[in-house]
Amino acid sequence: MSLISQLLLRRFRCFESFQYEPGPGLNFIVGPNAQGKTSILEAACVLLRLRSPRTTTIGEMVRFGEPAFALEGLVTGREGETRLSLTVTPPTRALKLDGVSQGNSSDYLSKARIVWFGSEDLSLVHGSAEGRRKLLDSAGLQIAGTYGRDLKNYDRALRSRNLLLREGKPRREIEAYDIPLAEAGEAILSARKALVEALAPLASDSCRMISGETLDLTYLPGSPVPMREALESSRHEEIRLRQTRVGPQRDDVSIHLNGIPAGSFASEGQRRTVALALKLALATLLTLENGTPPLLLLDDIFGELDPSRRAALLAGMPCGSQALLSTADLSGITPPEGSRVHRLEGGILRIIEG
């Protein structure tokens, strides 16, 4: 499994220096607001996946007044135990595996898989399609294959092609990017279709487990016909609007709850249920594809959930997964046997159970 047994933070967010040692099962971090609970989960995400779910601006994560931050963790995966180290001095970063500097991130990123859930993920249900595409990207990038390479190739060709369209360049210059755009685009479209088909029954099972409701997912491709054909048919619209109008950048996933569009009609509790079901489905898919469960980072998962849904959610956590969960309090929540509970207040982490 992707299991973290030690996490060290230095000059990260509100922490000057902080150490956390979670157990192998469910780990609850409890405490008042604005104590740094979410930042601990964010640190684990940044350390393991080199990106934050909360910001794209790396400087925001550096403690105020400091020039850099450092994260370190002891991770157990399929290949055994590894010490990961990340030092960020904006805009540069330095990576180490067991003390050995890494020239690129591929080996580093192969050591762990994670699934993040935060309140911002409610937008998966009612927000723009971009969030739902990112969910599919999170799956594709953490499964062995060429998804990451295809995504980079497509983004590179799309940016260049759109620049030429905006500048009103001759058609022959624009068409030079049609073949690389179509090749990478077809690969992404095919991969995302397969991902939605794999996630749909898993998400349906998770939603039924949490609330007894019916959840349906359908992939809506940004190119309903082969990319070369779609590019040809959209030529006049592209010239008029000066941007590429077909392709994976226009993909979406329709989400229906009990037969109706969840984004328009679901309550806050139902939206949280659906978002959690999607993330649990992602965790199950990563387990099936990689042979080991990912680390679950679950920030404030209980809000807007009634007691029965909270209990069902905890009972339905993927078997064998390690999870770090933050919450303001555990009122009405019974941590499953074997859980570890810490209280964070005033920068001090104190174990109270487990």
Secondary structure as GFF3:
##gff-version 3
##sequence-region A 1 354
A	DSSP	beta_strand	3	12	.	.	.	ID=ss1
A	DSSP	beta_strand	15	20	.	.	.	ID=ss2
A	DSSP	beta_strand	26	30	.	.	.	ID=ss3
A	DSSP	alpha_helix	37	49	.	.	.	ID=ss4
A	DSSP	three_ten_helix	58	61	.	.	.	ID=ss5
A	DSSP	beta_strand	69	77	.	.	.	ID=ss6
A	DSSP	beta_strand	80	89	.	.	.	ID=ss7
A	DSSP	beta_strand	92	97	.	.	.	ID=ss8
A	DSSP	beta_strand	100	101	.	.	.	ID=ss9
A	DSSP	alpha_helix	106	109	.	.	.	ID=ss10
A	DSSP	beta_strand	114	117	.	.	.	ID=ss11
A	DSSP	three_ten_helix	119	122	.	.	.	ID=ss12
A	DSSP	alpha_helix	123	126	.	.	.	ID=ss13
A	DSSP	alpha_helix	129	141	.	.	.	ID=ss14
A	DSSP	alpha_helix	147	166	.	.	.	ID=ss15
A	DSSP	alpha_helix	171	175	.	.	.	ID=ss16
A	DSSP	alpha_helix	178	211	.	.	.	ID=ss17
A	DSSP	beta_strand	215	220	.	.	.	ID=ss18
A	DSSP	alpha_helix	227	233	.	.	.	ID=ss19
A	DSSP	alpha_helix	235	241	.	.	.	ID=ss20
A	DSSP	three_ten_helix	248	250	.	.	.	ID=ss21
A	DSSP	beta_strand	252	257	.	.	.	ID=ss22
A	DSSP	beta_strand	260	261	.	.	.	ID=ss23
A	DSSP	alpha_helix	262	265	.	.	.	ID=ss24
A	DSSP	alpha_helix	268	290	.	.	.	ID=ss25
A	DSSP	beta_strand	295	299	.	.	.	ID=ss26
A	DSSP	alpha_helix	307	315	.	.	.	ID=ss27
A	DSSP	beta_strand	323	327	.	.	.	ID=ss28
A	DSSP	beta_strand	340	345	.	.	.	ID=ss29
A	DSSP	beta_strand	348	353	.	.	.	ID=ss30
###
